[in-house]
Amino acid sequence: MSKYSRKLQKLYDTAPKKDTAVLVALIKQGQSDQQAAEYLDELAFLTETLGASTVYRFTQRLEKPDVKTFVGTGKLEEIKSYIEHFEVDMVIFDDDLSPSQMRNLENELKIKVYDRSLLILDIFLNRAQTAQAKTQVELARFQYLLPRLTRMWTHLERQRGGTSTRGGAGEKEIETDKRDIRQKITLLKNKLKDIEKQGVTQRKGRKGIVRVALVGYTNVGKSTLMNLITKSEILAENKLFATVDSTVRKVVLDNIPFLLSDTVGFIRKLPTHLIESFKSTLDEIREADLLVHVIDISHPGFEDHFTVVNNTLNEIGARDKPMLLVFNKIDLIQEKPSEEELQHMTEIEVEENNYLDLEKLSEAYEKKTGITPVFMAAQDGTHVEDFRKALVKEVKKQHLKIYPHYLESEVFDLSQFEDLD
């Protein structure tokens, strides 16, 4: 082996090993295998976003989770055998586990156990940039961990290698730790109140200008769309929760100023603690005059995503706001060919390509929501002008509510909004 090859081998040997994970999900009654696969695809994407790689997926059909170990005894043995044979680092469940389930699973499997909430909380913890977002995530994480401290101490006792610490000393340590975490939760809540007061003051200063909020499922392209409209450089990655901070930019289109905010993406089974902790960030949505609901049309589950977002908006009291529907990423789909083109294709070719009829889809959503959707691709700018025209039209409607005597021919005084960035 050459000196150069040995050097490369040494670098390879000392490179940090990427954690491996197995995924576990229950297929519930009425749920199809295809839907279960889509849910596991999303869980795998979340796992990748955390920085681990998925090596295997386990599923089991059960009417309800096992009270002690979530999955059945036979399935647990199967998971355990795989983990031991392939030396897997962590197991991730697509549902939330009770404190006792998590404790039992860690005792049985002897590796790190994640449930869906803990996985999302860790991703948010890694992605938060601002003081507000960091405080919100820390608070949500401590609230999640508080009832699970028994599991954490059991894990530490195993590492100490003795059963003598299982008595009073261990219990006292748990109680001390619980008290410390309760104090931290109180401090974080107080800190968040102070930050929220500043946010309320900032939002009060934005009165007199239309506020528009981008909403949607995570990874639908909101940040890319924001960058396109505002010419800014907000982080936009092909990862779930690429950004968890709310970003606000001033925009002027057709001499109409408005504020455009990019908010945290929603997701199926978003942890309750996160929704509670991100109250101030979600206020950007609650207090917006117009919502731009962005949908990734290339995702096979985009209709489910549409429902999840609407349900979440309803939960935070923002469902009835004026809305613009935007189907993004049309560059990644196969549009239905013309009738003439279809005549030269076989039924199998049509079925295999899984074409989308955008005209029918538009009619269906207009009937369902009363809104004519826009189809575009923010990544390459396809039909961006259509989106721009639709956005200006909706913003003008809201602008006229604030300034009913405004005429398009007038030159609007923008100087009063210069400091709103």
N, C-alpha and C positions, 0 to 999 in steps of 0.2 A: 504494500500500500504506500502511495506517494505521501510526501509531507503535506501536500495540499489536501489530499483525500482524508488523511488522519485529522487535519484541522477541521474539515467539514464534519467528519464523524463526531468529533468532540463537541462541536457546536450543536449537532443534532441530539447528542446524548444529554447535554445540559439544558436544552430548551425546555421551557415549562410545559408539562403535559396537560393537554386539554381534558377537562373532566368529562367522563362518559355518564350517560343517563339512560335508564329504561323508563318508559311511559306506561301508565296504567289508567284504564278507563272502564267504566261500567256502561254497557249498552242497555239502556232502559226500555221499558215496554213502549211499543209504538215508534221506537227509533230505528231507522234503517241502517244497514251496514255502511252505506255510502255516507250518511250523515255522521255516523260514528267516526269514519275515516277522516272526514273533513275537520271534525273537532280535534282529532289527534294530530292532524297536519298543523293546526293552529298551535296546539300545545308544543309540538316540535319546533315551530317557529319561535315561540316564547323561550324555549330551552336554548335555542341557538342565540337569541338576543341576550340571554344571561351569560353566554360564553361557553356552554357545554354542548356536546354532540350526542345525538340520540342514536343508540345502538340497537334497540329493540322496543317493540310495542306489545303490551299485553292487554287483552280485552276479555270481559266476561259478561254474559247476559244474566242479570239478576233483577228481580222485581224491586228490591231495595238493598242498600249497602249493609254488609255485616256490621253489627253494632261494635264488635271488638276490633276487627281488622280490615273493615271496608270490603275486602274481597273474601271469597270462600276459602276454606282450609286447603283444598286441593290446589287452587290457583296460587295461594300464598306460597305453598311448597314449590310450585313450578317457578315462581319469581325468584325465590330464595336460591334454588339450584342454579339458575342462570347467572344470578349476581355473583355467587361464589365461584362458579366455573370461569367466568370472564372478568372477574375482579372489577365490577362496575362501581362507580363512585357515588351515585345517587339514584334515588327512585322518585319519580314525579307523578302525582295523581292529578287527574283532570277535574277533581271536585275538592271541596274543602273537607278536611278531616277534623274530627273532634279531638280535643286534647288527649283523651284516652286512646283513641285509634292511633294517633301519631306516636304516642309513647309505646304502645304495644308493637307497632310496626318497626320502630327503631330497635326495640329490644330483640325482635325476631330477626330482622334483616341485618343489623349491625352496621348500617351505613346511613348517610344523611337522607332524611325523608322530607320531601317538599310536597305541599298541596298547592292548589292553584293560586290561592291568595298569597301565600308566602313567596311563590315564584314571581308573581307580579310586583309584590312589595320590594323584593330584592332588585328587580329590573328598574323600578322607579327610583330606588335608592342610588343606583349606579348612574342614572340619567339626570337626576335633578341638578340644576345649575344655580338657580337663584336661592337666596336665603329663605324666601317664602316656600318654594317647592321642597327644599331640604327639610324645613321645619314640619311641613305637612306630612311628608313621607315618614320622618322619624316618629311623629305622633301616631300615625296609623300603624307603624311597625310595633311600637311599644304596646299599643292597645291590643294588637293581635297576639303578642308574645305573653302578655300578663297571665292568661289562664293556662299557658303551656310551660310554665316555669318548672313544674314537677318533672316533665320530660327532659328539660335541659339539665336539671341536677342529676337525674338518674344517669344520663349520658356521661356527666363528669365523674360520677361515682364509679362507673365501669372503668373509666380511664385510670382512676386511682388504684384500681385493682384490688379492692377489698370490700367486704360486706359490713365491716364494722362501722362505716360512716353512714349506714342507712338509718340509724336511729335518730335520737334527738338532735344531734349536731347538724345532720343534713336538713332536718325539718326547720331548725332555727335559721339556717342559711337561706332556705327557700323563703321564709317569712321576711327576713332582712332584705332579700333581693326584691320581693314583691313590694315592700315598703319603698325601696329606692326607686323602682320603676313607677310607682304611683306618684312619687314626688316629681320625677322627670316628666310624667304626663301632665301634671299640673303646671310645671314651668313652661312646657312646650305650648300648652293651651293659652297661657298668659302671653307668651311671646307672639303666638299667632294672632291673638286679639289686637296687639299693638300693630302688627304688620297689616292686619285687615283694616284698622282705622286709617292707616296711610292710604290703603287701596281705595277706601270709601272717599277720602278727600280727593284723590286723583280722579276718580270717576265723576265726582261732583264737578270738577273742573272741565269735564268733557261735555257738559250740558250745552245744548245749542248746536251740536254736530251729530250727524247720524252715526250710529255705531253698528257695525256689521261683524258677526262672528262666524268663523268657519267651524262647522261641526261635522262629525262623521265617525265611522268605525276607525280603529287604529290602522295605519299604513294604507290609507286610501289616496294619499297624495295631497293632503291639505297644505303641508309646508311647501311643497313644490309649487302649488297654485299660489300660495302667498308670495313666494319669491318672484313668480311670474308677474303678478299684478303690482307688487311694491318695488321690484328691482332690488330687493334686499338679499341677504345671504343667510337665511335661517337654515339650520341643520336639517337636511332632508335625506334620509337613508332608507334603503329597502329593509327596514327592521321594524318590529312592533315597538311602539312608544319611542320613536327616534328622538322626540322631545316631549318633556312633561311640563314644561314651563309655558305659561300663557304669554304670547308675544303680541304687542299692539303696534301698528304702524299707521301713519297718516297717509291717505291716498287722495289724489284729486283727479277725477275723470269728468270730462265735459264741463269743467269749471265748477263741479260740485265736490266739496271736500267731505270726506268721511273717514272714520277710524275702522281699520280692519284688524281683527284679532284672530290669531291661530291658537286654538285651545287643545287641551289634551284629548287624545282619541279615546273613544269608548270601546268596550270589548265585552263579550259574553261573560257573565258572572264576574263583573267588576267588584272587587272586594268592598263590602259595606263601609269599612273603616276608611278606605280611600275616598269614597264619595263624601263621607262626613268631613274628612280632613281637608279635602279640596274645595270646600264650600266657597272660599273667596275667589278661587280660580274659576269656578263654575258661575260665579256672579257675572263674569264677562258675558256668559251666555244668557243668564236670566235678565240682565239689564240691556241686552242688545235690542236694537230696533228691527233688525233683519238677520235671519239665520241663513247661511249658505250650507245646505246639507250635501256633502260630497260623498259619492258612492263609487266604489271600485267595481266597474261593470265587468272586469275581466275575472273577478273572483267567482267561483262556482256557487258560493253561498251569499252572493250580494243581496238577495232578497231577505235572507235571515238577518244580515247586518243592518239593513234598512229598518227592520222591526226592532232590533236591539237598541239602535240609536233613538228611535221614536219613543220606545218604552222608557229609556233613561231620561230623555227630555221631559217626558210626562212626570217622572219621579222627582225631577228637580224644579218642576213648575214652569217649564218653558216650551211646552208642546204646541201652544196655540199662537205662537209668534208668526209674523209673516215669514215666508220661507221661499228660497230659490233652490230647486233640485238640480244637482250637477252630476251627471254620470261621467266619471273620469276614466282614463286609460282605455279609450276606444281603439288605440293603436295596438292593443294586445288581444283584440277579439276578431272573430271572423264574422263580418256582416253578411246578411243573407243576400245572395246574388240576385240579379234581375230575373224576371220570368223567362227571358230568352236564354240566359246563361243556365238556368235550372233545367231547361229542356235538353241540354247536352250533357247532363250529369245523371248518374245512376242514383237510386234511392239510398244505396249503401254509402256512396260518396257524400250525399247530403247529410245522412245521419252521423257519419264519422266526424265530419267537420264541426258539428254542433253549432250551426249558424245561429246568430241572434237577429231577429227581425226588429230593428230599432224603431220602425214606424209603429208596429203593434205594441212594443214596449212603452213607447211614448204615450200612446192612446190609453194603455192600461193604467199607467201612473197618473195621467191627467184625470182619468175617471176616479181613481182611488183618492187622490189628494187635492184635485182642483188646480194643480200647478203643472204648467207645461215645462217638462225637463229640458235641460241643455246637455248635449253630448260633446265631449271634448277630450283632448289628451294634453295635460299640463306639461308633461315631460318634453314633448316635441312641438308644442304650440298648435296642434291640430284644432281647428274651430275655436281658437282662443277669442277671436273677434265676436263670435256668437255669444260666448260667455260674457265678454265685456259689455256688449249691448244689453243683454238681459240684466246684468248687474246694475248698470247705469239706470235702466228703466225702473228697477225696484228701489234703488237708492233715492231716485228723484221723488218717488211716491212718499217715502218717509221724510225727505227733505221738505216737501211741501206741507207736511203736517206741522213742522217746526216754523217754516217761513211761508205761510199761505199766500203771501203777496209777491213771492219771488217769480220773476219772469226769466226765461232762458236767455232772452236777448240782453239782460242786464249783466254787468261784470260784477261777480260776487266778491265781496271783500274777504280775502283769505288771511289777512294779516293777524286777525284775532285768534287764528288757529295755528300760528307758527310754532308755538312752544308745546304742542301736544304730543310730540314724538316720545 
